[in-house]
Structures are given as structure tokens and as C-alpha cells.
Amino acid sequence: MREEVVERVMARRRLGGPGSSPPSCRSKCGRCGPCQAVHVPIHPGFSMKLEYYPEAWRCKCRDKLFMP
């Protein structure tokens, strides 16, 4: 049991990098699997294109995104 917890923590660190840590996407994608935490750009809805868009964590399964 303890080994599984350590393994999950290490996986989050590898996926995270600087900034916020990835969410737990367990049961966020419903029956779709595998559900993975991904960074996605957030487009604020301006009419002009920007060079940089802020990113946020979402849970992804196939081509669908879900809120964590």
C-alpha cells in the first residue's frame, strides 16, 4: 500500500514541473478511460490573437476534456 502512494506522488512530480500540481482525475471522465491530467491553454475570448495564453489543468480522455 505504501509503495503505491509513493509511486503516485513520484508520478505527480514528474508530470507537474514548476507551478501547480496536476489534479487527481480519478472518476472525472465518467466511464471513459484512461483519464489523464493535462495542461491546456485557456483562450480568454479576445478578438486579437495573443502570443501567450495562460494554462490550466484539465482531465482528458480521448478527445474530451473534463474539469478536475
C-alpha positions as a LaTeX table, in Angstrom:
\begin{tabular}{lrrr}
\hline
Residue & $x$ (\AA) & $y$ (\AA) & $z$ (\AA) \\
\hline
Met1 & 0.00 & 0.00 & 0.00 \\
Arg2 & 2.72 & 2.49 & 0.96 \\
Glu3 & 4.63 & 1.71 & $-2.25$ \\
Glu4 & 1.56 & 2.65 & $-4.32$ \\
Val5 & 1.28 & 6.02 & $-2.54$ \\
Val6 & 4.97 & 6.78 & $-3.09$ \\
Glu7 & 4.63 & 5.77 & $-6.75$ \\
Arg8 & 1.65 & 8.13 & $-7.25$ \\
Val9 & 3.48 & 11.03 & $-5.60$ \\
Met10 & 6.51 & 10.49 & $-7.82$ \\
Ala11 & 4.31 & 10.32 & $-10.93$ \\
Arg12 & 2.68 & 13.66 & $-9.98$ \\
Arg13 & 6.08 & 15.27 & $-9.56$ \\
Arg14 & 7.25 & 14.07 & $-12.98$ \\
Leu15 & 4.04 & 15.36 & $-14.61$ \\
Gly16 & 3.88 & 18.63 & $-12.69$ \\
Gly17 & 7.04 & 20.64 & $-13.23$ \\
Pro18 & 7.06 & 24.21 & $-11.95$ \\
Gly19 & 3.78 & 25.76 & $-10.85$ \\
Ser20 & 0.66 & 23.95 & $-9.72$ \\
Ser21 & 0.48 & 20.20 & $-9.34$ \\
Pro22 & $-1.75$ & 18.02 & $-11.54$ \\
Pro23 & $-5.19$ & 17.13 & $-10.23$ \\
Ser24 & $-6.36$ & 13.65 & $-9.42$ \\
Cys25 & $-8.52$ & 12.73 & $-12.39$ \\
Arg26 & $-9.97$ & 9.65 & $-10.76$ \\
Ser27 & $-13.68$ & 9.34 & $-11.74$ \\
Lys28 & $-13.70$ & 12.73 & $-13.54$ \\
Cys29 & $-14.13$ & 11.27 & $-17.03$ \\
Gly30 & $-17.10$ & 9.06 & $-16.20$ \\
Arg31 & $-16.85$ & 5.71 & $-17.96$ \\
Cys32 & $-14.18$ & 6.90 & $-20.38$ \\
Gly33 & $-10.64$ & 5.70 & $-19.73$ \\
Pro34 & $-7.82$ & 6.29 & $-19.25$ \\
Cys35 & $-8.40$ & 9.69 & $-17.69$ \\
Gln36 & $-5.19$ & 11.76 & $-17.59$ \\
Ala37 & $-4.26$ & 15.19 & $-16.22$ \\
Val38 & $-3.13$ & 17.57 & $-18.99$ \\
His39 & $-2.23$ & 21.27 & $-19.32$ \\
Val40 & $-4.44$ & 23.15 & $-21.79$ \\
Pro41 & $-4.26$ & 26.79 & $-22.96$ \\
Ile42 & $-7.16$ & 29.00 & $-21.83$ \\
His43 & $-8.26$ & 31.41 & $-24.58$ \\
Pro44 & $-9.79$ & 34.48 & $-22.93$ \\
Gly45 & $-12.10$ & 35.33 & $-25.84$ \\
Phe46 & $-10.31$ & 38.41 & $-27.17$ \\
Ser47 & $-10.75$ & 39.19 & $-30.86$ \\
Met48 & $-6.99$ & 39.64 & $-31.30$ \\
Lys49 & $-4.52$ & 36.76 & $-31.13$ \\
Leu50 & $-2.12$ & 36.71 & $-28.21$ \\
Glu51 & 1.39 & 35.28 & $-28.08$ \\
Tyr52 & 0.78 & 33.67 & $-24.72$ \\
Tyr53 & $-2.27$ & 32.04 & $-23.22$ \\
Pro54 & $-2.47$ & 31.01 & $-19.57$ \\
Glu55 & $-2.71$ & 27.27 & $-18.97$ \\
Ala56 & $-4.92$ & 25.28 & $-16.65$ \\
Trp57 & $-5.19$ & 21.62 & $-15.63$ \\
Arg58 & $-7.95$ & 19.54 & $-17.15$ \\
Cys59 & $-8.72$ & 15.83 & $-17.17$ \\
Lys60 & $-8.56$ & 14.32 & $-20.66$ \\
Cys61 & $-9.98$ & 11.12 & $-22.06$ \\
Arg62 & $-9.58$ & 10.52 & $-25.79$ \\
Asp63 & $-10.54$ & 13.89 & $-27.37$ \\
Lys64 & $-12.73$ & 15.16 & $-24.50$ \\
Leu65 & $-11.72$ & 17.49 & $-21.65$ \\
Phe66 & $-13.29$ & 17.50 & $-18.19$ \\
Met67 & $-12.98$ & 19.87 & $-15.21$ \\
Pro68 & $-10.90$ & 18.36 & $-12.39$ \\
\hline
\end{tabular}
